[in-house]
Each structure stands twice: as C-alpha cells, then as structure tokens.
Amino acid sequence: PQLDANFLNSSPTSGGSCFLPDEMVELVCDPLAIADLLGLWDKFKPRLPASMTYVARGILLDSEIEMPVGAPVQTRTVQYRADAENRA
C-alpha cells in the first residue's frame, strides 16, 4: 500500500504538517530470510505470533542540524597487519 501525506499527517503525534502534500510512503512486503526467521522462532517459541515484515520506501528524513562539509579525500591508505588474524 501507499500512504499519502494526508494519511501520514492525520496521526495525532505528527503535528499535522510533517509530510508535504506530494510526499508518500510505500510499504512493500519483505519476508525475513529463513535463517532470521528460525532464529526468532528459537527465541520465542512457543509464543511467536504470526507476523510479517515490511520495508518502507520513499522516506526522506529532514534535519535542521547542519553537517560539516570537509575537503574531498585525495588519497586513501589501507594498512594490513598479518598478526590481526591471530587475534580473532
């Protein structure tokens, strides 16, 4: 389903004008991977309720906090330590 700005702004917690008129959110069914589902089942059995997972697309997050802009990266240095594998 697609949730338009009127629907999203109708929430009592949104303040009434959080979303602009041309904005919307699309919910898309996105089932969990079998390994993730089995992990949840092991933790919550026998009380795992029937559920479904969704992805929300089309959300732009606005912030009033300015992000500092740095200079472009000129070089990248990658270091490797052979003994790092032995620590894990």
Summary of the structure (lengths in Angstrom):
residues: 88
radius of gyration: 22.1
end to end distance: 45.3
largest distance: 58.0
contacts: 113
relative contact order: 0.14
helix: 23%
strand: 15%
